[in-house]
Amino acid sequence: MDISVIVPLYNEAESLPELAQWIERVMDENGFTYEVLFINDGSTDNSWEVIKELHRRNPRLKGVAFRRNYGKSPALNTGFARARGNVVITMDADLQDSPDEIPELYRMITQEGYDLVSGWKKKRYDPLSKTIPTKLFNATARRVSGIRNLHDFNCGLKAYRKEVVKHIEVYGDMHRYVPYLAKNAGFTRIGEKEVKHQARKYGTTKFGLDRFVNGYLDLLTLWFQAKFGVKPMHFFGLLGSLMFLLGFIAVIVVGSLKLYNMYSGNSYRLVTDSPYFYLSLTSMLLGTQLFLAGFLGELIIRHSNDRNHYEIGEEIVDDAPAIEAPRHTDELPAAISVTPEKITVEAL
């Protein structure tokens, strides 16, 4: 199969027939073999009935229905798990993403060798209250992720090699950072294509301003996981040790100043009357807690099933020839076949 198109949706019954017709026309004109996976994220309108009717008309249009609304990331992850196409295209269901972009996205993946191609809606039909925070958000994402050539991380229109979607897990609200997830999994051939931004034709947007706050928190989570996910002691241990050391030095300084003033005949006050003493103790306590947090994190990672999970791009193994056991008159004859994957013993 050439292409799998994944369309997450929530209450988009009005736009689905037009979108399906548009995708079908593009696919037929280019001779692609394809499937379209509509992921119904707990819609409260009749979106699921529309999807079932579309499937009856064209079996290549398929659907998955969640029992309730989980979010865009779980919808994408469900679609990725079921996609069978060599190239996977994701797009929103609100007709703001144009299916006419699919052939060029497919060409960039299959001919130019990209692992992932993200759309860039350079000209947007959005108010300033949305475009300005979006620009700031994307600038921060570029800085933190190190993917400097992407202008729009959150564009729903993206294309992937099949191997990419099978090696990443999208959860929470991480759909904004799929390029970052792909990079962390070792897929570094990430490109961008300028795409058209269509004006919304039906309904209203399903995302509020809280996505910008959540977006920054998710970006911080991804950065920490990429840097210290399997070695938390490197972060918490270092920070805790520095804080403890600074607090310890400060306590020594406060005590030394008192002793100096005592033996010099100068006026002095009790150590416990100095605010610096309590600041020093607080620093030492926080440092100890951070160090213990790192230590506990290391213990948790040591017993995690994913502690030695590494993405393998390619592997070369020797094809061992079949080995037949020697025949002896006093033994039951047996044939033993040995391959790199398994060993089978069968009585003759």
C-alpha positions in Angstrom: 0.0 0.0 0.0 1.4 3.4 -1.0 -0.3 5.7 1.5 -2.2 5.7 4.8 -4.1 8.9 5.6 -4.9 9.4 9.3 -7.6 11.9 10.2 -8.2 12.5 13.9 -11.5 14.3 14.4 -13.9 15.6 17.1 -17.4 16.7 16.0 -16.6 17.2 12.3 -19.6 15.5 10.8 -20.3 18.3 8.3 -16.8 18.3 6.8 -16.2 14.6 6.6 -18.1 13.8 3.3 -16.3 16.7 1.4 -12.9 15.7 2.9 -13.4 12.0 1.9 -14.4 13.0 -1.6 -11.4 15.3 -1.9 -8.9 12.6 -0.7 -10.5 10.0 -3.0 -10.1 12.3 -6.0 -6.5 13.1 -5.3 -5.6 9.4 -4.8 -7.4 8.3 -8.0 -5.8 11.0 -10.1 -2.3 9.9 -9.0 -3.0 6.1 -9.0 -2.1 5.6 -5.3 -3.1 2.5 -3.4 -4.4 3.9 -0.1 -6.5 3.7 3.1 -8.0 6.5 5.1 -8.3 6.0 8.9 -10.8 8.3 10.5 -10.1 8.3 14.3 -13.3 9.5 16.0 -12.2 11.0 19.3 -15.5 10.6 21.2 -17.6 13.0 19.0 -21.0 13.9 20.4 -22.5 14.6 16.9 -23.2 12.1 14.2 -19.6 11.9 13.0 -19.4 8.1 13.5 -22.6 7.5 11.5 -21.1 9.5 8.7 -17.9 7.5 8.9 -19.8 4.2 8.7 -21.7 5.5 5.7 -18.5 6.5 4.0 -17.0 3.0 4.6 -20.1 1.4 3.0 -19.5 3.5 -0.1 -15.7 2.9 -0.1 -14.2 0.1 2.0 -10.8 1.9 1.8 -12.3 4.6 4.2 -12.1 3.1 7.7 -12.7 4.3 11.2 -11.9 3.8 14.9 -14.3 5.3 17.5 -13.2 6.1 21.0 -15.8 5.8 23.8 -15.0 9.3 25.0 -12.8 12.2 24.1 -9.2 11.5 24.8 -7.4 14.1 22.7 -5.5 14.4 19.5 -2.3 12.5 20.6 -4.1 9.3 21.5 -6.0 9.5 18.2 -2.8 9.8 16.3 -1.1 7.0 18.2 -4.0 4.7 17.5 -3.9 5.6 13.8 -0.1 5.0 13.7 -0.5 1.5 15.2 -3.0 0.6 12.4 -1.4 2.3 9.4 -0.2 -0.1 6.7 0.9 2.4 4.0 4.6 2.9 3.2 4.0 6.6 3.7 1.7 7.9 6.4 -0.1 11.3 6.0 -1.8 13.0 8.9 -4.3 15.9 8.4 -7.0 17.6 10.3 -10.7 17.0 9.5 -11.8 20.6 9.4 -10.8 21.1 5.7 -8.0 23.6 6.6 -5.5 21.0 5.4 -5.5 20.5 1.6 -5.3 16.9 0.3 -3.9 18.3 -2.9 -0.6 18.5 -1.0 -0.4 14.7 -0.6 1.4 13.9 -3.9 4.3 16.2 -3.2 4.6 15.1 0.4 4.7 11.5 -0.9 7.4 12.4 -3.4 9.5 14.1 -0.8 9.4 11.0 1.4 9.9 8.4 -1.3 12.3 10.2 -3.7 14.1 12.8 -1.6 14.6 10.4 1.3 13.1 12.4 4.2 11.9 10.5 7.3 9.4 13.2 8.1 8.0 16.2 6.2 6.1 18.8 8.2 3.7 21.3 6.6 4.3 25.1 7.1 1.2 27.3 6.9 3.1 30.4 6.0 -0.1 32.4 5.3 -2.7 31.7 8.0 -6.3 32.7 8.3 -6.1 33.1 12.1 -6.5 36.1 14.4 -3.4 37.8 15.9 -4.3 36.4 19.3 -3.5 33.0 17.8 -0.7 33.7 15.4 1.6 35.7 17.7 1.6 33.1 20.5 2.1 30.4 17.8 5.2 32.2 16.5 6.7 32.5 20.0 5.9 28.8 20.7 7.5 27.7 17.5 10.6 29.8 18.1 11.0 28.1 21.6 10.4 24.7 20.1 13.1 25.2 17.5 15.6 26.3 20.1 14.9 23.5 22.6 14.6 20.6 20.0 17.5 21.7 17.8 15.3 21.3 14.7 16.0 24.7 13.3 14.4 24.3 9.8 10.8 23.9 11.0 8.6 26.9 11.2 5.4 25.2 12.3 5.7 22.3 14.7 2.0 22.1 15.3 0.8 21.8 11.7 -1.5 18.9 11.4 -0.5 18.1 7.8 2.6 15.9 8.0 4.1 12.9 6.1 6.1 10.1 7.6 8.0 7.0 6.4 6.2 4.0 7.9 9.2 3.1 10.0 8.9 6.4 11.9 5.3 6.0 13.1 6.1 2.5 14.2 8.9 3.6 16.4 7.4 6.6 18.2 4.7 6.8 20.9 2.5 9.9 20.9 0.8 10.4 24.3 -0.7 13.2 26.4 -0.5 16.3 24.2 2.8 15.4 22.5 1.2 15.6 19.0 2.8 19.1 18.9 6.2 17.6 19.1 6.1 14.6 16.8 9.2 15.9 14.9 11.1 16.1 18.2 9.9 12.6 19.1 11.1 11.3 15.7 14.5 13.0 16.2 14.9 11.4 19.7 14.1 8.0 18.1 17.0 8.5 15.6 15.0 9.8 12.5 16.9 13.0 11.7 16.0 13.5 8.1 13.3 16.1 8.8 12.1 18.5 6.1 9.4 21.1 5.7 7.0 22.0 2.9 5.0 25.2 2.6 1.3 24.3 2.4 -1.9 26.2 1.9 -4.0 27.1 4.9 -7.7 26.8 4.1 -10.2 29.0 5.9 -12.4 26.9 8.3 -15.7 26.1 6.4 -17.7 24.3 9.1 -17.9 24.5 12.9 -15.4 26.1 15.3 -11.9 25.3 16.6 -11.7 22.7 19.3 -8.5 24.1 20.9 -8.4 26.9 23.4 -5.6 29.2 24.6 -4.6 26.7 27.3 -2.8 24.7 24.6 0.0 27.3 24.7 0.6 26.8 28.4 0.4 23.0 28.1 2.6 23.2 25.0 5.5 24.7 27.0 5.1 22.2 29.8 5.1 19.3 27.3 8.2 20.7 25.6 10.0 20.9 29.0 9.0 17.3 29.7 10.3 16.1 26.3 13.6 18.0 26.8 14.1 16.4 30.2 13.3 12.9 29.0 15.6 13.2 26.0 18.5 14.5 28.1 18.0 12.7 31.5 15.3 10.1 30.9 17.5 7.1 31.7 20.0 9.0 33.9 18.1 11.2 36.3 21.0 11.2 38.7 23.0 13.4 36.3 20.5 16.2 36.7 19.1 15.9 40.2 22.4 14.6 41.7 24.5 17.4 40.2 22.0 20.1 41.2 21.6 18.7 44.7 25.3 18.4 45.2 25.9 22.0 44.2 23.2 23.3 46.5 24.4 21.2 49.4 28.0 22.3 48.8 27.0 26.0 48.6 24.9 25.7 51.8 27.7 23.9 53.6 30.3 26.5 52.6 27.9 29.3 53.7 27.4 27.6 57.2 31.2 27.5 57.6 31.5 31.2 56.6 28.8 32.2 59.1 30.4 30.2 62.0 33.9 31.4 61.1 32.8 35.0 61.2 31.4 34.6 64.7 34.5 32.9 66.0 36.7 35.6 64.5 34.6 38.4 66.1 34.7 36.5 69.5 38.4 36.2 69.6 39.0 39.7 68.2 36.8 41.3 70.9 34.4 42.6 68.4 30.6 42.6 68.9 28.9 39.6 67.6 25.5 37.9 67.6 24.4 34.3 67.9 24.6 32.2 64.7 20.9 31.5 65.0 20.2 35.2 64.8 21.7 35.4 61.3 19.3 34.9 58.4 22.2 33.6 56.4 22.4 30.6 58.7 18.8 29.5 57.9 19.3 30.1 54.2 22.4 27.9 54.3 20.5 25.1 56.1 17.6 25.4 53.7 20.1 25.1 50.8 21.7 22.0 52.4 18.2 20.4 52.9 17.1 21.1 49.4 20.4 19.8 48.0 19.9 16.6 50.0 16.4 16.1 48.8 17.3 16.7 45.1 20.2 14.2 45.5 17.8 11.6 47.0 15.3 12.3 44.1 18.0 11.5 41.6 19.0 8.4 43.6 15.4 7.1 43.7 15.0 7.9 40.0 18.0 5.7 39.2 16.5 2.9 41.3 13.2 3.2 39.3 15.0 3.3 36.0 17.1 0.2 37.0 13.9 -1.8 37.4 12.2 -0.4 34.3 11.4 -2.7 31.4 12.5 0.1 29.0 15.9 0.7 30.6 17.7 -1.0 27.7 15.3 -0.2 24.9 17.1 1.2 22.0 15.9 1.8 18.5 17.7 -0.3 15.9 17.7 1.0 12.4 19.3 -2.0 10.6 20.8 -5.3 11.5 23.0 -7.7 9.6 23.0 -11.4 10.7 24.6 -14.5 9.3 22.2 -16.9 7.6 23.3 -20.1 9.2 22.7 -23.2 7.0 20.4 -25.9 8.2 22.3 -28.5 10.2 21.2 -32.1 10.2 22.1 -34.3 13.2 24.3 -37.3 12.5 22.4 -40.6 12.3 23.2 -43.4 14.7 21.7 -46.8 14.7 21.2 -46.8 18.4 19.4 -43.4 18.6 16.1 -42.1 17.4 16.8 -40.3 14.1 16.2 -36.6 14.2 16.4 -33.6 11.9 17.6 -30.4 13.5 17.1 -27.1 11.6 19.0 -24.1 13.0 18.2 -20.5 11.9 19.1 -17.2 13.5 15.5 -16.9 14.7 14.7 -20.3 16.1 15.8 -23.9 16.5 13.3 -26.6 15.8 13.7 -30.3 16.5 11.3 -32.8 14.8 11.3 -36.5 15.2 11.3 -38.4 11.9 
